[in-house]
């Protein structure tokens, strides 16, 4: 993947998308072959050094029983309050933080139970913005957001991806349709890759997934007109 390229990872559930993110983060090591980042085999890098290059936004981000501010600053402990606030504003965290009893000093509870799923995802995005790493890894990063919030956060994500290498796992194909390249995974293998338009023209796995999500599967069957001559 050339530096600065935006890649969308798509496919049916169980195809291997999340497994690939785990391999990139060295949560799991490969059985064969190599993964190179900047020409270096990641198996020879310390995990701390590798992860310093990556801003990771998981589908279910971890939260600590600390303040909202602390949970964002976790991405870069030396960040100033102004930097934390700016990241929160870009990720649209400030919108709900300012309505909390103690604002950014509100305790979020064990595992962030005082926040909704969408709010936790916004906090995770704020962490990624604050981290300012050259590689961005998003695993269903907007899946818990409502449509209005997702539109706002998508704008923030595009700003964040500018000039960075981004790998984005998405179930909703519309969120990655404009990426530089889409990689379609099925049963742990790459079965297709190309741009959105190239893959639609190929009329393969991606095209079928796109048609399914575009509403074709919701078309109701045409009701049959009763035959007046038929016997009751």
C-alpha positions in Angstrom: 0.0 0.0 0.0 1.7 3.2 -1.1 2.1 5.9 1.6 -0.9 8.2 1.7 -3.3 5.8 0.1 -6.8 5.3 1.4 -7.9 1.6 1.4 -11.4 0.3 2.2 -11.6 -3.3 3.5 -15.0 -4.8 2.8 -16.7 -8.2 2.6 -19.2 -10.4 4.3 -19.1 -11.1 8.0 -16.3 -13.5 8.9 -14.3 -12.7 5.8 -11.2 -11.7 7.7 -11.4 -7.9 7.9 -11.0 -7.6 11.6 -8.4 -10.3 11.6 -6.3 -8.3 9.2 -6.4 -5.3 11.6 -5.3 -7.5 14.4 -2.3 -8.7 12.3 -1.4 -5.1 11.5 -1.4 -4.3 15.2 0.5 -7.5 16.0 -2.3 -8.6 18.3 -1.8 -11.8 16.3 1.4 -12.8 14.4 1.3 -14.2 10.8 1.9 -17.9 10.3 3.7 -17.3 7.1 4.9 -14.4 4.9 5.7 -10.9 6.2 3.9 -7.6 6.8 6.0 -4.6 6.0 5.5 -1.0 7.2 7.9 1.5 5.6 9.9 -1.4 4.3 10.4 -2.9 7.8 9.1 -6.3 8.8 6.7 -5.5 11.7 7.7 -8.8 13.4 11.1 -7.2 14.1 9.6 -4.0 15.6 8.7 -3.6 19.3 4.9 -3.5 19.6 5.2 -0.1 21.3 7.2 1.3 18.3 4.8 -0.2 15.8 1.7 1.1 17.5 3.2 4.6 17.8 2.8 4.7 14.0 -0.8 3.8 14.1 -4.0 5.5 15.2 -6.5 2.8 15.8 -10.3 3.2 16.1 -12.0 -0.1 17.0 -15.7 -0.8 16.7 -16.0 -1.1 20.5 -13.4 1.3 22.0 -12.1 0.8 25.5 -13.0 3.4 28.0 -11.6 4.0 31.5 -13.4 5.1 34.7 -11.8 8.5 34.4 -12.9 11.9 33.1 -13.9 12.4 29.5 -10.8 14.6 29.2 -8.5 11.9 30.5 -10.1 9.3 28.1 -9.2 11.5 25.1 -5.8 12.4 26.4 -4.9 8.7 26.8 -3.9 8.8 23.1 -1.1 11.3 23.8 -0.5 11.8 27.5 1.7 14.9 27.0 -1.0 16.8 25.0 -2.1 20.2 26.2 -5.7 20.9 27.3 -6.1 23.0 24.2 -5.0 20.1 21.9 -7.4 17.8 23.7 -10.2 20.3 23.2 -9.4 20.8 19.5 -9.5 17.0 18.9 -12.8 16.8 20.8 -14.3 19.6 18.6 -13.1 18.0 15.4 -14.6 14.6 16.4 -17.8 16.3 17.6 -17.3 15.2 21.2 -17.5 18.8 22.5 -21.2 18.9 21.3 -22.3 16.4 24.0 -19.5 17.1 26.5 -20.8 20.6 27.1 -24.1 19.2 28.1 -22.7 16.8 30.8 -22.9 17.8 34.5 -19.1 18.5 34.7 -18.3 18.9 31.0 -15.0 17.4 30.1 -14.4 16.6 33.8 -17.3 14.2 33.9 -16.5 10.7 35.0 -17.6 8.3 32.2 -18.0 5.2 34.4 -16.6 1.7 34.1 -16.1 0.9 30.4 -17.8 4.2 29.6 -21.3 3.1 30.7 -22.4 6.7 31.1 -21.9 7.3 27.4 -23.8 6.0 24.5 -22.2 3.8 21.9 -22.1 6.6 19.4 -20.5 8.9 22.0 -17.8 6.3 22.8 -17.0 6.1 19.1 -16.6 9.9 18.9 -14.2 9.7 21.9 -12.2 7.1 20.0 -12.1 9.3 17.0 -10.9 12.2 19.1 -8.1 10.0 20.4 -7.1 9.2 16.8 -7.0 12.9 15.9 -5.0 13.7 19.0 -2.5 10.9 18.3 -1.7 12.3 14.9 -0.1 9.1 13.6 0.9 8.5 10.0 -1.2 5.4 9.7 -4.9 5.4 10.4 -6.7 2.1 11.1 -10.5 2.3 11.4 -12.6 -0.8 12.2 -16.3 0.0 11.8 -15.5 3.3 13.4 -18.9 4.9 12.7 -21.1 1.9 13.1 -22.8 3.1 16.3 -23.5 6.6 15.1 -26.9 7.9 13.9 -27.1 9.2 10.3 -26.7 12.9 11.3 -23.8 12.2 13.6 -22.2 9.9 11.0 -22.3 12.7 8.4 -20.5 15.1 10.7 -17.9 12.5 11.8 -17.3 11.4 8.2 -16.3 15.0 7.4 -13.8 14.9 10.3 -12.5 11.5 9.2 -11.7 12.8 5.7 -9.8 15.7 7.2 -7.9 13.2 9.4 -7.1 10.9 6.5 -5.6 13.7 4.4 -2.0 12.9 3.8 -2.1 9.7 5.8 -2.2 6.0 4.9 -5.7 4.8 5.9 -7.2 1.4 6.1 -10.9 1.4 6.8 -13.0 -1.6 7.6 -16.6 -1.0 6.9 -19.8 -3.0 6.7 -21.7 -0.1 5.1 -20.1 0.1 1.7 -21.3 3.7 1.2 -18.8 4.8 3.8 -15.8 3.6 1.7 -17.0 4.0 -1.8 -14.8 7.0 -2.5 -11.6 5.4 -1.2 -8.6 5.1 -3.5 -8.9 1.3 -3.6 -11.3 -1.3 -2.2 -10.2 -4.7 -1.1 -12.9 -7.4 -0.9 -12.2 -10.2 1.5 -13.9 -13.6 1.7 -12.9 -16.5 3.9 -9.6 -14.9 4.7 -8.6 -14.3 1.0 -8.6 -11.2 -1.2 -11.2 -12.0 -3.9 -11.4 -8.6 -5.6 -9.8 -5.2 -5.5 -10.2 -2.0 -7.4 -12.1 1.3 -7.2 -15.9 1.3 -6.5 -16.7 1.8 -10.2 -14.3 -0.9 -11.3 -15.8 -3.4 -8.9 -19.4 -2.6 -9.9 -18.5 -3.1 -13.5 -16.9 -6.4 -12.7 -20.3 -7.6 -11.4 -18.7 -9.9 -8.7 -18.9 -10.2 -5.0 -18.7 -6.4 -4.3 -21.4 -5.6 -6.9 -23.7 -8.1 -5.2 -23.0 -6.6 -1.8 -23.6 -3.1 -3.1 -26.9 -4.1 -4.7 -28.0 -5.8 -1.5 -27.2 -2.7 0.6 -28.7 -0.3 -2.0 -32.1 -1.7 -1.3 -32.7 -4.2 -4.0 -33.3 -6.9 -1.4 -36.2 -4.8 0.0 -38.3 -4.8 -3.2 -41.6 -6.4 -2.3 -42.9 -9.1 -4.7 -45.5 -8.0 -7.2 -48.9 -9.0 -5.8 -50.8 -11.4 -8.0 -54.0 -10.2 -9.5 -56.9 -12.6 -8.6 -58.3 -14.5 -11.6 -62.0 -13.8 -11.6 -62.7 -17.0 -13.6 -60.9 -19.2 -11.1 -63.0 -21.4 -8.9 -63.3 -20.3 -5.3 
